[in-house]
């Protein structure tokens, strides 16, 4: 008889546990009431892994409204749904959120509550890429470190970013911005700024001094103010390809930046190689109108210890051929392993 009783008892226990695992009507309120339950508290529409109880995965669920978020949740994934709004009280219970991902929905600015994010005092990362926003969301917490709003329809920033002194990353790639003005001036910790694929005709006023990576490709910028980069003492990567830059719009020493490692000026209207700092390692000038190779753009002095650090130089798609390269080039560009020109 003992051999019969044990399997039956195990089957009963298994069936009891399984109803908690798969019953769609067993909400997180019911789970919370179970003393000693091994299950994390979770909204019934989502999934909260046992090995990651502070995360709630609600992505790819065809959700049209934001589900109730339990208080212990710190990482909330709501991407790839059908959300079109963020009500003021959407995250009222989960004020300890650290990450909030809302990518690939249908959220528009008119349906975002004025105080939708104001209670999230610990929020560090907010991603609302690929939505229908026309403005930068408001009432953002000062704790924010990363804000990604790529591929929306944002046409203005206004004062929405004011006071975000901890923000290090701002992505506004692929929007409808035609002017930024001084809206970024208070972002004292900003190191990574991407304004590519917009409609900007001028660079931002008073850019943050802490920027290390500045991407502003695919815009309509035709000039750079004198001494524009002087305050950016740690700028390393500057990408301004696919703009309308001309020789007349570039001050003589504007790119003489000692910290700069990479400079991308491809697909512009330049007729000459701009002066760059000897520390620059990567220079992209393809598809301009350059017809002369000027060594003094790279080296003001050539000696055993003074030479250009250029490793990669692209000049293809210009009016320069290999035959037009000067013989003394090797003394200046000693470490260049890749120089691309037309034959």
Secondary structure as GFF3:
##gff-version 3
##sequence-region A 1 343
A	DSSP	alpha_helix	2	22	.	.	.	ID=ss1
A	DSSP	alpha_helix	28	33	.	.	.	ID=ss2
A	DSSP	beta_strand	55	57	.	.	.	ID=ss3
A	DSSP	beta_strand	75	77	.	.	.	ID=ss4
A	DSSP	beta_strand	99	101	.	.	.	ID=ss5
A	DSSP	three_ten_helix	109	111	.	.	.	ID=ss6
A	DSSP	beta_strand	125	127	.	.	.	ID=ss7
A	DSSP	beta_strand	146	148	.	.	.	ID=ss8
A	DSSP	beta_strand	169	171	.	.	.	ID=ss9
A	DSSP	beta_strand	192	194	.	.	.	ID=ss10
A	DSSP	beta_strand	213	215	.	.	.	ID=ss11
A	DSSP	beta_strand	237	239	.	.	.	ID=ss12
A	DSSP	three_ten_helix	247	249	.	.	.	ID=ss13
A	DSSP	beta_strand	262	264	.	.	.	ID=ss14
A	DSSP	beta_strand	282	284	.	.	.	ID=ss15
A	DSSP	three_ten_helix	295	297	.	.	.	ID=ss16
A	DSSP	beta_strand	312	314	.	.	.	ID=ss17
A	DSSP	three_ten_helix	322	324	.	.	.	ID=ss18
A	DSSP	alpha_helix	329	332	.	.	.	ID=ss19
A	DSSP	beta_strand	338	340	.	.	.	ID=ss20
###
